[in-house]
């Protein structure tokens, strides 16, 4: 395996680690805002997602893509990429849920839990979001 390929794999793994960190930051902020400070749940949710997005930008800029460029233009590109990739993800979830038989399906997993077709579509959409957002940020935001 070439050194460049290894570096690309390492970069993607770092990107995935940042994604997990973003999820943790988002949920912790939502919990603190709603459960500790008593802020409206929808406001808490929005603040949590903003915190996760800021966390994502900082870690991706500094650690994953090692960008030394100015913050302003990259932040705008990052937000545009988030919007575009979120839209792609939303379309995938919608299409799989409402335009295929998947939306009507459910699976019982050994009596432990039931998984809906919507849940499977959401996971597929998340995979599409992660891959498309990584490519966008690599080729456009932090190039």
MDTraj code that builds the backbone (N, CA, C; nanometers):
import mdtraj as md
import numpy as np

residues = "UNK UNK UNK UNK UNK UNK UNK UNK UNK UNK UNK UNK UNK UNK UNK UNK UNK UNK UNK UNK UNK UNK UNK UNK UNK UNK UNK UNK UNK UNK UNK UNK UNK UNK UNK UNK UNK UNK UNK UNK UNK UNK UNK UNK UNK UNK UNK UNK UNK UNK UNK UNK UNK UNK UNK UNK UNK UNK UNK UNK UNK UNK UNK UNK UNK UNK UNK UNK UNK UNK UNK UNK UNK UNK UNK UNK UNK UNK UNK UNK UNK UNK UNK UNK UNK UNK UNK UNK UNK UNK UNK UNK UNK UNK UNK UNK UNK UNK UNK UNK UNK UNK UNK UNK UNK UNK UNK UNK UNK UNK UNK UNK UNK UNK UNK UNK UNK UNK UNK UNK UNK UNK UNK UNK UNK UNK UNK UNK UNK UNK UNK UNK UNK UNK UNK UNK UNK UNK UNK UNK UNK UNK UNK".split()
xyz = np.array([
    [0.0845, -0.1170, 0.0000],
    [0.0000, 0.0000, 0.0000],
    [0.0897, 0.1243, 0.0000],
    [0.0564, 0.2194, -0.0841],
    [0.1394, 0.3397, -0.0976],
    [0.1261, 0.4294, 0.0254],
    [0.2278, 0.5118, 0.0461],
    [0.2282, 0.6062, 0.1581],
    [0.1115, 0.7051, 0.1473],
    [0.0815, 0.7493, 0.0250],
    [-0.0300, 0.8432, 0.0052],
    [-0.1625, 0.7794, 0.0452],
    [-0.1809, 0.6539, 0.0083],
    [-0.3044, 0.5833, 0.0432],
    [-0.3166, 0.5678, 0.1949],
    [-0.2063, 0.5356, 0.2604],
    [-0.2065, 0.5236, 0.4061],
    [-0.2421, 0.6571, 0.4700],
    [-0.1853, 0.7663, 0.4182],
    [-0.2157, 0.9001, 0.4704],
    [-0.3631, 0.9345, 0.4515],
    [-0.4202, 0.8951, 0.3372],
    [-0.5633, 0.9197, 0.3124],
    [-0.6506, 0.8421, 0.4111],
    [-0.6122, 0.7192, 0.4399],
    [-0.6876, 0.6376, 0.5353],
    [-0.6788, 0.6991, 0.6749],
    [-0.5592, 0.7399, 0.7138],
    [-0.5405, 0.8041, 0.8446],
    [-0.6246, 0.9313, 0.8538],
    [-0.6254, 1.0098, 0.7460],
    [-0.7038, 1.1330, 0.7448],
    [-0.8525, 1.1028, 0.7624],
    [-0.9025, 1.0009, 0.6934],
    [-1.0441, 0.9666, 0.7052],
    [-1.0766, 0.9151, 0.8456],
    [-0.9867, 0.8382, 0.9041],
    [-1.0086, 0.7901, 1.0415],
    [-1.0146, 0.9092, 1.1378],
    [-0.9256, 1.0061, 1.1200],
    [-0.9304, 1.1278, 1.2028],
    [-1.0636, 1.1998, 1.1833],
    [-1.1094, 1.2080, 1.0578],
    [-1.2367, 1.2714, 1.0275],
    [-1.3503, 1.1994, 1.1014],
    [-1.3467, 1.0677, 1.1028],
    [-1.4488, 0.9891, 1.1722],
    [-1.4426, 1.0129, 1.3238],
    [-1.3223, 1.0225, 1.3782],
    [-1.3068, 1.0503, 1.5219],
    [-1.3677, 1.1861, 1.5549],
    [-1.3423, 1.2853, 1.4705],
    [-1.4011, 1.4184, 1.4913],
    [-1.5537, 1.4089, 1.4860],
    [-1.6067, 1.3274, 1.3967],
    [-1.7513, 1.3089, 1.3892],
    [-1.8094, 1.2537, 1.5180],
    [-1.7406, 1.1584, 1.5782],
    [-1.7861, 1.1041, 1.7067],
    [-1.7788, 1.2123, 1.8145],
    [-1.6680, 1.2880, 1.8153],
    [-1.6551, 1.3980, 1.9118],
    [-1.7675, 1.4991, 1.8946],
    [-1.8034, 1.5303, 1.7710],
    [-1.9114, 1.6259, 1.7444],
    [-2.0425, 1.5769, 1.8038],
    [-2.0684, 1.4485, 1.7872],
    [-2.1911, 1.3906, 1.8416],
    [-2.1939, 1.4046, 1.9929],
    [-2.0817, 1.3742, 2.0575],
    [-2.0735, 1.3860, 2.2033],
    [-2.0932, 1.5316, 2.2463],
    [-2.0224, 1.6242, 2.1811],
    [-2.0354, 1.7665, 2.2148],
    [-2.1808, 1.8105, 2.1984],
    [-2.2417, 1.7746, 2.0862],
    [-2.3801, 1.8133, 2.0588],
    [-2.4733, 1.7642, 2.1693],
    [-2.4644, 1.6355, 2.2033],
    [-2.5549, 1.5797, 2.3038],
    [-2.5281, 1.6342, 2.4437],
    [-2.4021, 1.6553, 2.4792],
    [-2.3694, 1.7111, 2.6109],
    [-2.4242, 1.8528, 2.6234],
    [-2.4058, 1.9340, 2.5194],
    [-2.4574, 2.0717, 2.5239],
    [-2.6095, 2.0709, 2.5323],
    [-2.6742, 1.9861, 2.4526],
    [-2.8207, 1.9777, 2.4590],
    [-2.8642, 1.9386, 2.6003],
    [-2.7997, 1.8385, 2.6585],
    [-2.8351, 1.7929, 2.7927],
    [-2.8180, 1.9054, 2.8956],
    [-2.7027, 1.9702, 2.8918],
    [-2.6773, 2.0782, 2.9884],
    [-2.7786, 2.1910, 2.9718],
    [-2.8006, 2.2327, 2.8480],
    [-2.8933, 2.3434, 2.8240],
    [-3.0345, 2.3084, 2.8715],
    [-3.0818, 2.1903, 2.8352],
    [-3.2197, 2.1525, 2.8662],
    [-3.2355, 2.1062, 3.0104],
    [-3.1545, 2.0099, 3.0521],
    [-3.1768, 1.9449, 3.1809],
    [-3.1150, 2.0184, 3.2995],
    [-3.0050, 2.0851, 3.2781],
    [-2.9392, 2.1553, 3.3888],
    [-2.9844, 2.3003, 3.3967],
    [-2.9879, 2.3675, 3.2803],
    [-3.0209, 2.5101, 3.2796],
    [-3.1690, 2.5389, 3.2530],
    [-3.2453, 2.4371, 3.2122],
    [-3.3882, 2.4534, 3.1915],
    [-3.4267, 2.5302, 3.0659],
    [-3.3394, 2.5334, 2.9670],
    [-3.3670, 2.6031, 2.8414],
    [-3.4656, 2.5200, 2.7587],
    [-3.5492, 2.5869, 2.6828],
    [-3.6456, 2.5218, 2.5941],
    [-3.5758, 2.4115, 2.5133],
    [-3.6396, 2.2936, 2.4997],
    [-3.5756, 2.1816, 2.4283],
    [-3.5342, 2.2138, 2.2841],
    [-3.6161, 2.2881, 2.2116],
    [-3.5814, 2.3202, 2.0733],
    [-3.4640, 2.4178, 2.0660],
    [-3.4619, 2.5125, 2.1572],
    [-3.3495, 2.6064, 2.1647],
    [-3.2237, 2.5302, 2.2060],
    [-3.2372, 2.4406, 2.3023],
    [-3.1244, 2.3579, 2.3460],
    [-3.0695, 2.2760, 2.2310],
    [-3.1592, 2.2197, 2.1514],
    [-3.1188, 2.1404, 2.0362],
    [-3.0396, 2.2248, 1.9379],
    [-3.0900, 2.3424, 1.9059],
    [-3.0216, 2.4302, 1.8106],
    [-2.8834, 2.4703, 1.8626],
    [-2.8749, 2.5074, 1.9904],
    [-2.7462, 2.5465, 2.0484],
    [-2.6497, 2.4284, 2.0474],
    [-2.7003, 2.3104, 2.0763],
    [-2.6165, 2.1902, 2.0734],
    [-2.5597, 2.1640, 1.9355],
    [-2.6425, 2.1775, 1.8338],
    [-2.5950, 2.1538, 1.6974],
    [-2.4960, 2.2610, 1.6525],
    [-2.5165, 2.3841, 1.6936],
    [-2.4199, 2.4895, 1.6618],
    [-2.2858, 2.4580, 1.7287],
    [-2.2908, 2.4144, 1.8548],
    [-2.1673, 2.3785, 1.9255],
    [-2.0958, 2.2635, 1.8534],
    [-2.1705, 2.1634, 1.8099],
    [-2.1114, 2.0513, 1.7367],
    [-2.0499, 2.0958, 1.6053],
    [-2.1168, 2.1871, 1.5368],
    [-2.0660, 2.2371, 1.4085],
    [-1.9377, 2.3185, 1.4282],
    [-1.9334, 2.4010, 1.5306],
    [-1.8123, 2.4780, 1.5601],
    [-1.6982, 2.3834, 1.5967],
    [-1.7277, 2.2852, 1.6806],
    [-1.6278, 2.1846, 1.7176],
    [-1.5745, 2.1148, 1.5936],
    [-1.6645, 2.0771, 1.5052],
    [-1.6270, 2.0083, 1.3816],
    [-1.5339, 2.0939, 1.2964],
    [-1.5694, 2.2196, 1.2799],
    [-1.4875, 2.3088, 1.1983],
    [-1.3462, 2.3219, 1.2544],
    [-1.3371, 2.3458, 1.3836],
    [-1.2052, 2.3669, 1.4456],
    [-1.1180, 2.2426, 1.4330],
    [-1.1711, 2.1273, 1.4717],
    [-1.0913, 2.0041, 1.4662],
    [-1.0579, 1.9643, 1.3232],
    [-1.1525, 1.9782, 1.2308],
    [-1.1235, 1.9436, 1.0914],
    [-1.0180, 2.0369, 1.0331],
    [-1.0303, 2.1646, 1.0617],
    [-0.9339, 2.2622, 1.0091],
    [-0.7935, 2.2340, 1.0619],
    [-0.7818, 2.2170, 1.1923],
    [-0.6500, 2.2060, 1.2557],
    [-0.5906, 2.0653, 1.2524],
    [-0.6709, 1.9642, 1.2826],
    [-0.6171, 1.8297, 1.3043],
    [-0.6321, 1.7382, 1.1834],
    [-0.7485, 1.7408, 1.1198],
    [-0.7717, 1.6474, 1.0092],
    [-0.7058, 1.6962, 0.8810],
    [-0.7324, 1.8219, 0.8429],
    [-0.6840, 1.8726, 0.7150],
    [-0.5630, 1.9652, 0.7271],
    [-0.5224, 1.9993, 0.8483],
    [-0.4033, 2.0822, 0.8750],
    [-0.4014, 2.2109, 0.7927],
    [-0.5147, 2.2786, 0.7872],
    [-0.5237, 2.4006, 0.7086],
    [-0.4659, 2.5190, 0.7856],
    [-0.3902, 2.6003, 0.7155],
    [-0.3299, 2.7203, 0.7745],
    [-0.3934, 2.8479, 0.7173],
    [-0.4943, 2.8307, 0.6326],
    [-0.5589, 2.9461, 0.5686],
    [-0.6476, 3.0200, 0.6679],
    [-0.6972, 3.1358, 0.6245],
    [-0.7845, 3.2175, 0.7085],
    [-0.9147, 3.1468, 0.7427],
    [-0.9711, 3.1851, 0.8543],
    [-1.0912, 3.1210, 0.9057],
    [-1.2158, 3.1595, 0.8256],
    [-1.2292, 3.2862, 0.7884],
    [-1.3523, 3.3366, 0.7279],
    [-1.4013, 3.2607, 0.6063],
    [-1.3186, 3.2542, 0.5029],
    [-1.3607, 3.1867, 0.3792],
    [-1.3842, 3.0381, 0.4026],
    [-1.2969, 2.9776, 0.4816],
    [-1.3151, 2.8345, 0.5086],
    [-1.4424, 2.8086, 0.5888],
    [-1.4741, 2.8976, 0.6821],
    [-1.5964, 2.8798, 0.7609],
    [-1.7197, 2.8876, 0.6714],
    [-1.7194, 2.9810, 0.5778],
    [-1.8326, 2.9928, 0.4850],
    [-1.8428, 2.8664, 0.3986],
    [-1.7306, 2.8218, 0.3445],
    [-1.7304, 2.6989, 0.2632],
    [-1.7768, 2.5789, 0.3466],
    [-1.7315, 2.5734, 0.4713],
    [-1.7689, 2.4643, 0.5607],
    [-1.9200, 2.4621, 0.5827],
    [-1.9792, 2.5791, 0.6076],
    [-2.1241, 2.5873, 0.6276],
    [-2.2011, 2.5509, 0.5012],
    [-2.1511, 2.5950, 0.3878],
    [-2.2154, 2.5584, 0.2604],
    [-2.2080, 2.4068, 0.2418],
    [-2.0912, 2.3503, 0.2688],
    [-2.0750, 2.2048, 0.2571],
    [-2.1682, 2.1300, 0.3494],
    [-2.1815, 2.1788, 0.4721],
    [-2.2752, 2.1171, 0.5662],
    [-2.4156, 2.1188, 0.5073],
    [-2.4578, 2.2347, 0.4556],
    [-2.5924, 2.2462, 0.3996],
    [-2.6142, 2.1555, 0.2799],
    [-2.5181, 2.1528, 0.1900],
    [-2.5294, 2.0684, 0.0703],
    [-2.5344, 1.9208, 0.1093],
    [-2.4424, 1.8797, 0.1942],
    [-2.4355, 1.7386, 0.2318],
    [-2.5546, 1.6972, 0.3178],
    [-2.6021, 1.7874, 0.4022],
    [-2.7229, 1.7588, 0.4785],
    [-2.8410, 1.7410, 0.3833],
    [-2.8496, 1.8262, 0.2822],
    [-2.9565, 1.8127, 0.1825],
    [-2.9497, 1.6798, 0.1084],
    [-2.8301, 1.6378, 0.0729],
    [-2.8123, 1.5076, 0.0061],
    [-2.8580, 1.3957, 0.0998],
    [-2.8152, 1.4037, 0.2252],
    [-2.8533, 1.3045, 0.3255],
    [-3.0041, 1.2998, 0.3419],
    [-3.0663, 1.4164, 0.3518],
    [-3.2113, 1.4232, 0.3692],
    [-3.2835, 1.3616, 0.2495],
    [-3.2325, 1.3873, 0.1304],
    [-3.2924, 1.3282, 0.0103],
    [-3.2815, 1.1756, 0.0137],
    [-3.1665, 1.1237, 0.0536],
    [-3.1481, 0.9784, 0.0612],
    [-3.2469, 0.9171, 0.1605],
    [-3.2599, 0.9786, 0.2781],
    [-3.3533, 0.9274, 0.3792],
    [-3.4961, 0.9327, 0.3257],
    [-3.5334, 1.0447, 0.2658],
    [-3.6683, 1.0588, 0.2102],
    [-3.6939, 0.9549, 0.1015],
    [-3.6002, 0.9441, 0.0073],
    [-3.6185, 0.8519, -0.1053],
    [-3.6292, 0.7070, -0.0578],
    [-3.5408, 0.6663, 0.0321],
    [-3.5459, 0.5282, 0.0809],
    [-3.6716, 0.5016, 0.1634],
    [-3.7160, 0.6014, 0.2379],
    [-3.8325, 0.5828, 0.3248],
    [-3.9636, 0.5872, 0.2477],
    [-3.9759, 0.6805, 0.1525],
    [-4.1048, 0.7028, 0.0868],
    [-4.1124, 0.6567, -0.0581],
    [-4.0015, 0.6213, -0.1164],
    [-4.0024, 0.5809, -0.2572],
    [-3.9556, 0.4378, -0.2796],
    [-3.9289, 0.3660, -0.1723],
    [-3.8923, 0.2242, -0.1832],
    [-3.9723, 0.1467, -0.0786],
    [-3.9775, 0.0166, -0.0909],
    [-4.0472, -0.0648, 0.0099],
    [-3.9815, -0.0588, 0.1483],
    [-3.8597, -0.0105, 0.1577],
    [-3.7876, -0.0049, 0.2847],
    [-3.8666, 0.0682, 0.3927],
    [-3.9351, 0.1749, 0.3545],
    [-4.0091, 0.2550, 0.4517],
    [-4.1178, 0.1789, 0.5251],
    [-4.1689, 0.0729, 0.4658],
    [-4.2763, -0.0063, 0.5269],
    [-4.2246, -0.1253, 0.6067],
    [-4.0951, -0.1485, 0.6039],
    [-4.0388, -0.2684, 0.6658],
    [-4.0008, -0.2456, 0.8114],
    [-4.0064, -0.3542, 0.8893],
    [-3.9540, -0.3552, 1.0255],
    [-3.8882, -0.4906, 1.0501],
    [-3.7909, -0.4912, 1.1393],
    [-3.7213, -0.6140, 1.1751],
    [-3.7149, -0.6236, 1.3262],
    [-3.7430, -0.7419, 1.3778],
    [-3.7300, -0.7664, 1.5201],
    [-3.5945, -0.8314, 1.5422],
    [-3.5104, -0.7652, 1.6194],
    [-3.3749, -0.8150, 1.6438],
    [-3.3709, -0.8961, 1.7725],
    [-3.3936, -1.0262, 1.7568],
    [-3.3840, -1.1236, 1.8667],
    [-3.4669, -1.0826, 1.9883],
    [-3.5785, -1.0171, 1.9658],
    [-3.6650, -0.9769, 2.0749],
    [-3.6107, -0.8625, 2.1590],
    [-3.4968, -0.8084, 2.1199],
    [-3.4345, -0.7002, 2.1965],
    [-3.4914, -0.5656, 2.1544],
    [-3.5044, -0.5485, 2.0242],
    [-3.5549, -0.4210, 1.9735],
    [-3.6096, -0.4402, 1.8330],
    [-3.6925, -0.3469, 1.7929],
    [-3.7464, -0.3458, 1.6578],
    [-3.6787, -0.2329, 1.5814],
    [-3.6368, -0.2635, 1.4595],
    [-3.5721, -0.1642, 1.3746],
    [-3.6639, -0.1366, 1.2564],
    [-3.6909, -0.0100, 1.2333],
    [-3.7787, 0.0283, 1.1232],
    [-3.6984, 0.0536, 0.9965],
    [-3.7694, 0.0539, 0.8859],
    [-3.7070, 0.0897, 0.7591],
    [-3.6549, 0.2324, 0.7623],
    [-3.7263, 0.3197, 0.8341],
    [-3.6800, 0.4580, 0.8490],
    [-3.5441, 0.4625, 0.9199],
    [-3.5266, 0.3792, 1.0222],
    [-3.3981, 0.3752, 1.0928],
    [-3.2862, 0.3314, 0.9984],
    [-3.3127, 0.2315, 0.9163],
    [-3.2133, 0.1847, 0.8187],
    [-3.1835, 0.2953, 0.7176],
    [-3.2887, 0.3642, 0.6723],
    [-3.2699, 0.4753, 0.5781],
    [-3.1879, 0.5871, 0.6422],
    [-3.2110, 0.6126, 0.7709],
    [-3.1369, 0.7160, 0.8418],
    [-2.9887, 0.6793, 0.8517],
    [-2.9605, 0.5536, 0.8790],
    [-2.8211, 0.5077, 0.8843],
    [-2.7566, 0.5220, 0.7464],
    [-2.8284, 0.4809, 0.6432],
    [-2.7754, 0.4953, 0.5065],
    [-2.7508, 0.6428, 0.4744],
    [-2.8443, 0.7288, 0.5124],
    [-2.8277, 0.8719, 0.4900],
    [-2.7075, 0.9270, 0.5643],
    [-2.6834, 0.8773, 0.6847],
    [-2.5689, 0.9231, 0.7625],
    [-2.4375, 0.8815, 0.6971],
    [-2.4333, 0.7620, 0.6403],
    [-2.3143, 0.7163, 0.5679],
    [-2.2901, 0.8063, 0.4467],
    [-2.3965, 0.8360, 0.3732],
    [-2.3851, 0.9240, 0.2564],
    [-2.3385, 1.0628, 0.2993],
    [-2.3949, 1.1150, 0.4091],
    [-2.3536, 1.2462, 0.4595],
    [-2.2053, 1.2452, 0.4954],
    [-2.1626, 1.1463, 0.5704],
    [-2.0239, 1.1393, 0.6163],
    [-1.9269, 1.1355, 0.4988],
    [-1.9546, 1.0497, 0.4019],
    [-1.8651, 1.0381, 0.2863],
    [-1.8665, 1.1643, 0.2005],
    [-1.9846, 1.2179, 0.1724],
    [-1.9924, 1.3370, 0.0867],
    [-1.9328, 1.4590, 0.1563],
    [-1.9526, 1.4704, 0.2877],
    [-1.8975, 1.5842, 0.3606],
    [-1.7453, 1.5745, 0.3704],
    [-1.6934, 1.4548, 0.3862],
    [-1.5480, 1.4366, 0.3872],
    [-1.4882, 1.4792, 0.2529],
    [-1.5470, 1.4301, 0.1453],
    [-1.4971, 1.4642, 0.0114],
    [-1.5086, 1.6146, -0.0121],
    [-1.6215, 1.6738, 0.0223],
    [-1.6408, 1.8186, 0.0045],
    [-1.5341, 1.8964, 0.0816],
    [-1.5159, 1.8633, 0.2079],
    [-1.4185, 1.9366, 0.2890],
    [-1.2768, 1.9162, 0.2391],
    [-1.2461, 1.7982, 0.1939],
    [-1.1112, 1.7708, 0.1420],
    [-1.0840, 1.8455, 0.0119],
    [-1.1832, 1.8462, -0.0778],
    [-1.1622, 1.9048, -0.2103],
    [-1.1957, 2.0534, -0.2189],
    [-1.2813, 2.1031, -0.1305],
    [-1.3269, 2.2414, -0.1432],
    [-1.2907, 2.3253, -0.0199],
    [-1.3369, 2.2872, 0.0973],
    [-1.3181, 2.3735, 0.2148],
    [-1.1728, 2.3885, 0.2539],
    [-1.1032, 2.2783, 0.2718],
    [-0.9663, 2.2817, 0.3258],
    [-0.8603, 2.2466, 0.2220],
    [-0.8864, 2.2748, 0.0972],
    [-0.7940, 2.2419, -0.0122],
    [-0.6738, 2.3283, -0.0094],
])
top = md.Topology()
chain = top.add_chain()
for i, resn in enumerate(residues, 1):
    res = top.add_residue(resn, chain, resSeq=i)
    for name in ("N", "CA", "C"):
        top.add_atom(name, md.element.get_by_symbol(name[0]), res)
traj = md.Trajectory(xyz[None], top)
